[in-house]
């Protein structure tokens, strides 16, 4: 998956008691990234070439640190899911 320039990880929660809000939801069915901290919500639509060949039935929460690391390394994020 290619990550758009929007720094969506800034909208994630830093609260350890909210693990689902500590990451960015990759919504494969809607082809978008969604993040919230409980007060604000960020939604970034993705283009088909950014999504790649992901199984469109699965949604994945990606830790926000992965996005920060991706920007630092300038590499694509690869998501591998089980059955």
N, C-alpha and C positions, 0 to 999 in steps of 0.2 A: 504494500500500500504506500502510495506517495502521500506525504503530509503537506497540506496546504500551508501557506505562509502565516495564516492566522495562528496566534499563540493561544490556542484553546485551553491549554493546560493551566493557564492563569485563572480560569474560572472554576477549577477544582477545589474541593475542600481540603484543608490541612488537618482536620480533626480526625484522630485515630479511631474514634468511636463511630465514624461513618465511612466504612471501607468502600462502599459502593460509590460514594461521592469523591473518593480520593483519586479516581481515574477518569478516563474519557471513554464514553460509550461509543463503540463503532457499531452503528445501526446499519447492518448490511441490507435489510429490506428497504429502508428509505434512502440508502446511500448518503449517510451523513455522520458527522461526529457531534456528540452532545456531551456537554459538561455543565455541572452545577455545583455550587457550594451551599445550596439551600436558600440563598437570597437572590443570586443572579443565575441566569442560564445562558450558555453560549451554544449556538447551533451553526455548524459549518457544513454546507452541502458539498458533496464530493462528485467529481466527474467520473465517468466510466473508466477512463484510463488510470485514475487514482485508486480505484477499488481493485482492479485486477481481476483475477479469477476466483475470488472468495466465494464460498458457499453462501448463497443469499438467505439461507434459513437460520444462520447463527449470528447472534450478536455477542460482542466481546467487550469487556471492560479492560482497557489498556492503562496500566499505571502511568500517571502523569510524568514520572521521571523518565519513561521511555521517550516521550516527546522531547524533553529537554536534552537527552543524550543524542537523539537523532539530529537535532539542530547543531549540536556541538560537533558531531562526527560528519554531518552532511551525508547521511546514508538513509536509504528507505527503511521503513519498518516492515518486517515480514511477520505475518501472523499465521501460525500453524495451529489448527484445532484438531481435536480427536473426534472419534465417531460418536 
